Amino acid sequence: PKSAGNPSVGVRWQENANSGPGGLSVRALGQDATLSNEFARRSDWNLFALASFQHIYNPQHINGDVFESTAVFYGTRQEELHDLNVALAEITSGPRIVLGDSGPGAATLRPYLLANIVGLGDARYYHTFGGGIGLTQEFGERVLGEVLLERREKRFRNSADRPFATDQDGDENSLFVSARVRTSEQTVASFGVGVSGD
């Protein structure tokens, strides 16, 4: 078995932590309205921590197939806007199947199961479970491309601050495309884009 981890912590200043408008006067449904102060733009500091882990079990198959599991943990603590505190944990697990060399480089296919739980404002907000499939393709020795397709079922939880959260229950489909480029022996640049929808 092979394991790896990558933790990081930091402090962040957010000029518009709550994504509020610049002023209290807004136009809604053709009418002028004035928002209460709680919805105005507010700045804040937060502490954040992110940790990702990967475990690979190699059953010593001749073709090189392995069983890969990942875990990601993320959390923030706001100095003033405590209802924006975030906590997230997600795990995935499944085999990584070697497809062989397709010409430009080696390719693998990874079907996996996933589950996560998300907290918002110090209360459980939602959890998901589902699965996905990922295809990786090497392009020479320096570039690795990846395409991920995921489908997850999201189940929200009502709370005092969000009494109608369960109205958002449903399925979510996602597509992610990314590339990692080794720019030097110690440096890797990553690029990616994703879309999600019902």
Order of alpha helices (4+ residues) and beta strands (2+ residues): beta-beta-beta-beta-beta-beta-beta-beta-beta-beta-beta
